[in-house]
Amino acid sequence: MNNLKTVRTLALLAAFMAFTVVMLGAATRLLDAGLGCPDWPGCYGRLVVPQAHIAAQFAPHAPLEAEKAWMEMIHRYLAASLGLMAILLVFFSWRARTQAPGLLRWTSLLLALVIVQGAFGAWTVTLKLWPQVVTLHLLGGFSCLLLLSFIAWRVHQPEAAAVSSAGRQVPTARRPRMLWLALLLLVLQIALGGWTSSNYAGIGCMGFPTCNGQWWPEMDFSSAFHLTQSIGPDYLYGQLHASARSAIQWTHRLVALALGLTLLVLYWQAQRSEQRRVVLCCLGLYLLQVGLGIILVVWSLPFPPALLHTAGAALLLLAVVYCALIWPRQSEPVNQRQKTWHLAEEVI
């Protein structure tokens, strides 16, 4: 197996690992296991979950709940494994630098992102589930998944790049604004989902389509999105009052509506069958997300749909980004030097 194939295989495996880490992180959050281990990187001072009497000696103020502690530690073990895979990707992309000159930039960025994720994992514990950190940690996990998927996809493109160059054409035109708007709204919606979860605002609005029986309930937006509040002492189960949680949940719904309308316009703008299929897939995932969201607010956050809601967000993000990658662009002739440059760029 040559170095590029190794990078592609590792990137695919690491992408699956990143998806697993994101899902396990969501499960940890949903089951209130984020502080299952009160310290970091160990658990009650050990690399594995200790017995109750040892935990009591280390942290008498934080009684051991073995199930939550093990969930948190398994999450950390998998995250550490993802870090090792990122190091391997950097190594093999360095060996493949003559075949794909730009690949090392992407894998180095990935390694840096994984390191930052490790720091956010530590701050999640030491800052006692501070919502800002928890939300950024979620976005970092999605970013790792997206970057790994992009690396795997790009390494798989040299044949397509060669055909493009042989045809003396290079993509140059801009993609439609609605595509970028859909991506922007989706990132905002994922961030709002993390903010909703970390502030325990998932049931800030009960019922659908109204919120607590009203179309415009009492809401405190200033408290809901106050990002500079003091840290601590503990954000387990949240600190916001009811009207602030309603504001978060209602904003989450409004952005979801805007995203759905944008995807509909994007489907109308799609001209080719491949584009339409991908946008239709995005719409299908979006409708699945809406259905899961309704289930969550009607049935008070049952665990399986809540976990699937996170998985659906990840898949929808990958689908929208893939749509951006394959969206056809106009072409123009290029000289030989430009062809060589674009061939190298297309490989990465």
Secondary structure by P-SEA (a helix, b strand, c coil): ccaaaaaaaaaaaaaaaaaaaaaaaaaaaaaccccccccccccccccccccaaaaaaaccccccaaaaaaaaaaaaaaaaaaaaaaaaaaaaaaaacccccaaaaaaaaaaaaaaaaaaaaaaaaaacccaaaaaaaaaaaaaaaaaaaaaaaaaacaaaaaaaaaacccccccccaaaaaaaaaaaaaaaaaaaaaaaccccccccccccccccccccccccccccccccccccccccccaaaaaaaaaaaaaaaaaaaaaaaaaaaacccaaaaaaaaaaaaaaaaaaaaaaaaaaaccccaaaaaaaaaaaaaaaaaaaaaaacbbbbbbbcaaaaaaaaaaaac
